[in-house]
Amino acid sequence: MQRRYPLPILLVNAARATALLGRARIALLRIGPKDVVELNRLSTAAARRGAGRPVELEECDKTAFFISRMAARVPWRADCLVQALAGRRWLEKEGISSRISVGAARGPDGSLEAHAWLLCQDRVVLGGDVTRFNVLLDPDTTPVERTP
């Protein structure tokens, strides 16, 4: 989805996304599967503190827009898990609950492919099309709906 933002908003959000991606990349050095489950729990708790406020899908769209665009431009590796961590932090700061899912699928050559994505109310915010991945790490939810 192509968005147009005024230049000051564009610059502020691009800088925010870059900082969050950098922070997520550093955090990735010491994060494990149990940590992802704990982050999901903390995100849910943070959203409860902001309860009563409807989830703003526009904020989810803005998060996806800036995180994905800046991930392609930073000088470090900002793959799916880094983007999911950064997006989760962005939404948490806005009082919006999100969760990170990790899944695996077989590639065309038979190799195992892992992927992480960010969900907000069962909507994929970051991570693209995840229908071919089997959820491995997201214990509090049911698998993402798959279309044949």
BELHUPE-V794243 format. One record per backbone hydrogen bond with DSSP energy under -1.0 kcal/mol. CO is the residue of the C=O (numbers start at 1). NH is the residue of the N-H. If there is no record, write none. Layout:
CO/NH, CO/NH
//
This chain:
6/10, 7/11, 8/12, 9/13, 10/14, 11/15, 12/16, 13/17, 14/18, 15/19, 16/20, 17/21, 18/22, 19/23, 20/24, 21/25, 22/26, 23/27, 24/28, 26/29, 27/30, 32/36, 33/37, 34/38, 35/39, 36/40, 37/41, 38/42, 39/43, 40/44, 41/45, 42/46, 43/47, 44/48, 45/49, 48/51, 50/53, 56/60, 57/61, 58/62, 59/63, 60/64, 61/65, 62/66, 63/67, 64/68, 65/69, 66/70, 67/71, 70/73, 70/74, 79/83, 80/84, 81/85, 82/86, 83/87, 84/88, 85/89, 86/90, 87/91, 88/92, 89/93, 91/96, 92/95, 99/119, 101/117, 102/136, 102/137, 103/115, 104/134, 105/113, 107/110, 111/107, 113/105, 115/103, 117/101, 118/125, 118/126, 119/99, 120/123, 123/120, 126/118, 130/133, 134/104, 137/102, 138/141
//
